[in-house]
Amino acid sequence: MEFTTPLIEATLLRRYKRFLADVRLSDGEVITVHTANTGSMLGCAEPGSRVWLSRSGSTTRKYPYSWEITETDAGVLVGINTALPNLLVREAIEAGVIGELQGYGSLRGEVPFGSERSRIDWLLEDEGKDACYVEVKNVTAAMGDTAIFPDAVSARGAKHLRELMGVVAAGQRGVLGGRGFARQISSGRRSGVVSSPRSKNSARRSERHTKLQGGVTPYAVDRQRTVCRFHGSGPCA
């Protein structure tokens, strides 16, 4: 995946109203930018952080700049735009970058499946093989040097994991792919899936790291395996 124009470096001042952030450009100008991420972005939205922006060519957008990447206190670059992970994973699969997901003749997106009426991000199929259901998550939360998902109680995230467990129980293949923390999640001991309780009363459980259950396989799309590039001097998402 390539950014079609050079990203613009800025300093984060504050994030607010979920979809907005104020940043300071290198010339001192303060602007408001769009934030395509509804999560808390725990550890990834600290005032003073270096961020990178893209600029839309549209003349009708109220906020022409979009926040694409942030740098954490640990110096890790994190892609925060939730519109990009599915496209990035598709390109990685098609380019043969993710070896574990090769050997399938068909790749389809947003396919209905499961008893809870979900849609899988990507479905890999091939004659004579078990189908492979791939759910993609943008990982934008950190606890110390550990990348975690989700960053808050998530009924939707729990639903997706249950659906994948059902797929595996039926004899197919279920994969949960994380993209975002380029360096951290490449190491299994530094990645985690946070349990997603169904009620606020058990929210404390969401602070604990748990292993994936039901045979679902987690894969991290790390920096060494992505296929994106950046035009100009700066980071790659």
C-alpha positions in Angstrom: 0.0 0.0 0.0 1.3 3.4 -0.9 0.4 6.8 0.3 -0.1 8.7 -2.9 1.3 12.0 -1.5 4.0 12.7 1.1 2.7 12.6 4.7 3.0 15.8 6.8 4.7 15.6 10.2 3.0 17.5 13.1 2.8 17.5 16.9 -0.4 16.3 18.5 -2.0 18.8 20.9 -5.2 17.0 21.8 -7.8 14.5 20.6 -11.4 15.2 21.2 -15.0 14.3 20.1 -13.6 11.0 19.0 -13.1 12.1 15.3 -11.2 15.3 15.8 -7.7 16.3 16.9 -5.7 19.5 17.1 -2.1 19.4 15.8 0.7 21.9 15.4 2.5 21.9 12.0 6.2 22.5 11.7 5.6 26.2 10.8 3.7 26.7 14.1 0.2 26.7 12.5 -2.4 24.9 14.6 -5.1 23.0 12.6 -7.9 20.6 13.3 -7.7 17.2 11.6 -10.0 14.2 11.1 -9.4 11.1 13.1 -10.6 7.9 11.5 -10.7 5.9 14.7 -13.5 5.5 17.2 -11.4 3.7 19.8 -9.8 5.1 22.9 -6.3 4.8 21.3 -4.8 4.0 24.7 -1.2 5.0 24.7 -1.3 6.3 21.1 -2.9 9.7 21.5 -0.7 11.4 24.1 -0.3 15.2 23.7 3.2 16.0 22.4 3.4 12.9 20.2 4.8 13.1 16.7 2.0 12.3 14.2 1.8 12.2 10.4 -1.1 13.5 8.3 -2.4 13.0 4.8 -4.2 15.7 2.9 -7.3 15.1 0.8 -7.7 16.6 -2.6 -11.4 17.2 -2.0 -12.5 20.8 -2.0 -15.7 20.0 0.0 -14.2 18.4 3.1 -14.5 20.5 6.3 -11.2 19.0 7.6 -8.9 18.4 4.6 -6.2 16.7 6.8 -6.5 13.2 8.2 -4.4 11.7 11.0 -2.7 8.6 9.7 0.2 7.6 12.0 1.3 8.3 15.5 4.6 7.6 17.3 4.4 6.2 20.8 6.6 7.1 23.8 8.5 3.9 22.9 9.3 5.2 19.4 6.9 2.7 17.7 5.0 3.9 14.7 1.3 3.1 14.7 -1.2 3.3 11.9 -4.5 4.7 13.4 -6.7 5.0 10.3 -9.2 2.1 10.6 -10.1 2.4 6.9 -6.7 1.0 5.8 -6.0 -2.4 7.6 -8.4 -4.5 5.4 -6.9 -3.1 2.2 -3.4 -3.6 3.5 -4.0 -7.2 4.5 -5.6 -7.9 1.1 -2.6 -6.5 -0.7 -0.3 -8.5 1.6 -2.1 -11.7 0.8 -2.2 -11.1 -2.9 1.5 -10.2 -2.9 2.4 -13.4 -1.1 3.8 -11.5 1.9 1.8 -13.4 4.5 3.0 -17.0 3.9 0.5 -18.5 6.3 -2.4 -17.3 4.1 -1.1 -18.5 0.7 -2.3 -21.3 -1.6 -5.9 -20.2 -2.0 -7.5 -19.5 -5.4 -10.3 -17.2 -4.2 -10.3 -14.1 -2.0 -13.6 -12.5 -1.2 -14.5 -9.7 1.2 -17.4 -8.9 3.5 -18.9 -12.4 3.2 -21.9 -13.2 5.5 -21.2 -16.0 7.9 -21.9 -17.3 11.4 -24.8 -17.9 13.7 -24.8 -14.2 14.8 -25.1 -12.9 11.3 -21.7 -11.4 10.9 -19.5 -10.6 7.9 -16.0 -11.8 7.6 -13.4 -9.3 6.4 -11.7 -11.8 4.0 -12.7 -15.4 3.0 -10.0 -17.5 1.4 -11.2 -20.6 -0.5 -9.7 -23.2 -2.8 -10.9 -26.6 -4.0 -9.9 -29.4 -1.7 -9.0 -27.1 1.2 -10.7 -25.9 4.3 -11.9 -22.3 3.9 -10.0 -19.7 5.8 -11.9 -16.9 7.5 -9.7 -13.8 8.2 -10.9 -11.1 10.6 -8.7 -8.0 10.6 -8.2 -5.7 13.5 -6.4 -2.4 13.7 -4.3 -2.5 16.9 -3.9 1.0 18.3 -3.6 0.4 22.1 -0.6 -0.2 24.3 0.1 -1.2 27.9 3.8 -0.6 28.4 5.6 -2.4 25.6 2.6 -4.7 24.8 0.2 -4.1 22.0 -3.4 -5.0 23.0 -6.8 -5.4 21.4 -9.4 -4.2 22.1 -8.7 -1.0 23.9 -12.1 -1.0 25.7 -15.0 -3.3 26.4 -16.1 -4.5 23.0 -19.2 -6.5 22.5 -18.6 -6.4 18.7 -15.0 -7.7 19.1 -16.3 -10.6 21.4 -18.9 -11.4 18.8 -16.3 -11.7 16.0 -14.1 -14.0 18.1 -17.1 -16.2 19.0 -18.0 -16.5 15.3 -14.4 -17.5 14.4 -14.4 -20.1 17.2 -17.6 -21.5 15.6 -15.9 -21.6 12.2 -13.0 -23.6 13.7 -15.4 -25.9 15.5 -17.0 -26.7 12.2 -13.7 -27.8 10.7 -12.7 -24.6 8.9 -9.8 -22.3 9.6 -10.2 -19.1 11.6 -7.6 -16.3 11.6 -7.5 -13.1 13.6 -5.0 -10.6 12.1 -3.7 -7.6 13.9 -2.2 -4.5 12.2 -0.9 -1.4 13.8 1.9 -1.9 16.2 4.7 -2.6 13.6 7.4 -3.6 16.1 5.6 -4.7 19.1 3.1 -7.2 17.9 5.6 -9.1 15.7 6.7 -10.9 18.9 4.2 -13.3 20.4 5.3 -12.6 23.9 4.6 -8.9 23.4 1.2 -9.2 21.9 -2.1 -9.8 23.6 -5.8 -10.1 23.1 -7.8 -8.5 25.9 -10.9 -10.3 27.0 -14.2 -8.6 26.0 -16.8 -9.0 28.7 -20.4 -8.8 27.8 -21.4 -6.5 30.6 -20.0 -3.4 32.3 -20.1 -5.3 35.6 -17.2 -7.5 34.4 -15.3 -4.7 32.8 -12.3 -5.4 35.1 -11.7 -8.6 33.2 -10.9 -6.7 30.1 -7.7 -5.5 31.7 -6.2 -9.0 31.6 -4.5 -10.5 28.7 -5.9 -13.8 27.5 -4.9 -16.3 24.9 -7.2 -16.9 21.9 -9.4 -19.9 22.5 -11.3 -22.2 20.2 -8.5 -22.8 17.8 -8.5 -19.3 16.3 -5.0 -18.4 15.0 -3.6 -14.9 15.6 -1.2 -13.3 13.1 0.5 -10.0 13.4 1.0 -8.0 10.2 4.4 -6.6 11.2 6.5 -4.1 9.5 8.8 -6.7 7.9 5.8 -8.3 6.2 3.8 -5.3 5.0 3.8 -4.2 1.4 3.2 -0.5 1.9 5.6 2.3 1.0 5.9 5.9 1.7 6.6 8.7 -0.8 9.1 11.1 0.6 10.9 11.2 3.9 8.9 9.7 6.7 7.2 6.5 8.1 5.4 3.7 6.4 2.0 2.8 7.8 
